[in-house]
Amino acid sequence: MDLKSDSQIRIAVSPIVWGDSVRGPAGKIMRELGYEVSCVTVAELYRDFCDVFVIDVQDKEHCKAIESLGIKPFVGPILMNSKADKIALAKTLLELDVN
């Protein structure tokens, strides 16, 4: 499947919250490659194959920058510290109004 030409709505969840990776090495790798560690940078990297970009409430001030990339931002709690958080995020993503 070619993500760039797929006609389905493509949703991505930011791996970066408030200037650092949520989990894993994303922030470290971005710094090592010379990128600013921010949800906006991730959106820039994803812009060719992302229609909706989900960011955490802590990063809501970045909505306009993400919109300027041609991506629809969606703000919500994306940190998953419990099973209930994971279920809530999954439900939110399934119910997104992306049109």
Secondary structure, DSSP 8 states (H G I E B T S, - for coil): --TTT--S--EEE-SEETTEESSSSHHHHHHHTT---SHHHHHHHHTTS-SEEEE-GGGGGGHHHHHTTT-EEEE------SHHHHHHHHHHHHT----
